[in-house]
Amino acid sequence: QVELVESGGGLVQAGGSLRLSCAASGSIFAIDDMGWYRQAPGKQRELVAAITSGGSTNYGDSVKGRFTISRDNAKKTVHLQMNSLKPEDTAVYYCNAHIWERLRGKYDFWGQGTQVTVSS
């Protein structure tokens, strides 16, 4: 089985920073795109940032210039550095990865989610 485990969420004041991490483990042959999504209460899940295996990145408009996504292919990890946090960044953040699972093929995996709360 493949698992994505997130860490790094918490409570921070507006203007502060947090760093989220996500580690993939299990029967993994290869990992394609990895990314972070978020879902605030009463809202749809939205893309925060994504990164290809080659390092190309894509950001949601609301986080451009404040958040940075990175990955370590050898460690099968993806990180999200969040700076200049705003109260509207408050949400549950989910790690996502497109993973080639050994003997099974390519599937879309999600982490369990980590809460980020930004106080004003």
N, C-alpha and C positions, 0 to 999 in steps of 0.2 A: 504494500500500500504506500501511497504517497501522502505526505502531510506537509502543510505550510503552517509554521508557528510564528506568530507576530509578538513583538515586544516593544516597549518604549512609550506607550501611551501614558496619559496622566492629566493632571490639572496644571495649568500655567496661566499667568496673567497676560493680558493683551500686550503685544510687543515682544513677548518672550519667544523662546525656541524650544523645540522638541525634536528628537531623532527617533524615527520608527525603524525597526528592523524586521525582516522576515527571512526565515531559514526554511529551505525545502529539504526534505529527507525522504528516504524510502527507495523503492526500486525505480530509479531514474536513469534513463538512457541519455536524455538531453533536455535542455530547457530553452524554449524560444522566448517570446515576449514575457516580461514580468511587469507588474504595475501595482498601483495603489488606487483604490476607489474609496469613496466615503458616502455615508448615508446619514443625514440629519433627520430628526423626528418629523414625520409628516412629509418628507421629501423623497424623491427618487434617488437611487444610488447613482453617483456620478463619477466620471473619471477624474482623478487628481493628477496622476502622472504615469507614464509608461516608458519602458526602455527595452530595446531589442537586444538580442544576444551580441550584436555588434556594437552596442553602445549608443545608438540613436535614441533620442528622447522626444517625448511629446507631453505637453502640460495642458491642464485645464486653464481657461482664460483667467479664472479668479485667483490662481496661485502663481501665475507666471511672474518671475522675478523675485519670488519669496521662497519657493520650495525648490529643492534639488533632489532628483532621483539618481541613484547610482547602484551598481551591482558588482558582485564579485563572483565571476563564473566558477572559479575553482572551489569556492566555499558554498556555492548555490544559495547565495543570499542577495537580497535587495534591500536598499535603505532609502528612507525619505527624510531629508533634512528640512525641517520646517522653521523658517525664521519670520520675524515680524508677524506673529500670529494675531489673528483678529477673532472676536467673539463668533463671527459667522463661520469660522473654521471648525467650530464645535460639531462633532459627529463621531460615529463609529467608523474607523478606518479599516478597510479590508485589503489584504494582500491577495493578488491574483497572479497566476502563472500558467502558461501553456506548456505542458510537460509531456514529453515522450516517455511513457511508462514502459519499462522493459516487458516485452512479450505481449503487450496489450494495445499499444498505439498511443496517439496523441489525445490528451484530454485537458480540460479546463479545470483548474483547481483553485479553491478559495481557502483563505485562512479563517479563523474563528472570529476575527474582528478585535480591535483594541479601541477603547474609548479615549478620545481627545476632547478635553474641555478647556475652553479659553474664557477666562473671566474678564469682565470689563473693569 
